[in-house]
């Protein structure tokens, strides 16, 4: 399996050290295990988001829906 994939994942997770690759019977098996891991992580994050959404009251959601009544930004200037 391409070591760059593991380097990227480790950097994203804040691990800066020696790269130790898991042992697998083939590159395809290793790639499938890597994929399964991230699919589980993403599923967990989605479930947590859904659970958090269900705990937010309608009143809190409505606060974010207040119509903007200010002056729109038409240009940027540098002081």
C-alpha positions as CSV (number, residue, x, y, z in Angstrom):
1,X,0.0,0.0,0.0
2,X,1.2,3.5,-0.7
3,X,2.9,4.9,2.3
4,X,1.7,8.5,1.3
5,X,-1.8,7.6,2.3
6,X,-0.7,6.8,5.8
7,X,1.5,9.9,6.0
8,X,-1.5,12.1,5.1
9,X,-3.8,10.4,7.6
10,X,-1.2,10.7,10.4
11,X,-0.6,14.3,9.6
12,X,-4.3,15.0,9.7
13,X,-4.6,13.3,13.1
14,X,-1.6,15.2,14.5
15,X,0.8,12.3,14.6
16,X,4.3,13.3,13.7
17,X,6.6,10.4,14.0
18,X,7.7,7.1,12.6
19,X,5.2,5.5,10.3
20,X,4.3,2.0,11.3
21,X,2.2,0.3,8.7
22,X,-0.3,-2.4,9.7
23,X,0.5,-5.9,8.5
24,X,-1.8,-7.2,5.8
25,X,-1.9,-10.0,3.4
26,X,-2.1,-7.7,0.3
27,X,-2.3,-4.0,-0.7
28,X,-6.0,-4.5,-1.5
29,X,-6.7,-5.9,1.9
30,X,-4.8,-3.1,3.5
31,X,-6.7,-0.5,1.5
32,X,-10.0,-2.1,2.4
33,X,-9.1,-2.0,6.1
34,X,-8.1,1.6,5.8
35,X,-11.4,2.4,4.0
36,X,-13.5,0.5,6.6
37,X,-11.8,2.5,9.4
38,X,-12.7,5.9,7.9
39,X,-16.2,4.8,7.0
40,X,-16.8,3.9,10.6
41,X,-15.3,7.2,11.8
42,X,-17.5,9.2,9.4
43,X,-20.6,7.2,10.4
44,X,-19.8,7.9,14.0
45,X,-19.5,11.7,13.3
46,X,-22.7,11.7,11.4
47,X,-24.5,9.9,14.2
48,X,-23.2,12.4,16.7
49,X,-24.3,15.3,14.5
50,X,-27.8,13.8,14.2
51,X,-28.0,13.2,17.9
52,X,-26.9,16.8,18.6
53,X,-29.4,18.2,16.1
54,X,-32.2,16.3,17.8
55,X,-31.3,17.9,21.2
56,X,-31.5,21.5,19.9
57,X,-34.8,23.2,20.5
58,X,-36.8,24.9,17.8
59,X,-36.2,28.2,19.6
60,X,-32.5,28.0,19.2
61,X,-32.8,27.1,15.5
62,X,-35.1,30.1,15.0
63,X,-32.5,32.5,16.5
64,X,-30.2,31.7,13.5
65,X,-33.0,32.4,11.1
66,X,-33.4,36.1,12.0
67,X,-33.5,38.2,8.9
68,X,-30.5,40.5,8.3
69,X,-31.6,44.1,8.3
70,X,-28.2,45.8,8.1
71,X,-26.5,47.5,5.2
72,X,-25.0,45.0,2.7
73,X,-21.2,45.1,2.1
74,X,-20.5,46.5,-1.3
75,X,-16.8,47.1,-1.3
76,X,-13.7,46.5,0.9
77,X,-11.2,49.2,1.6
78,X,-7.8,49.1,3.2
79,X,-6.9,51.7,5.9
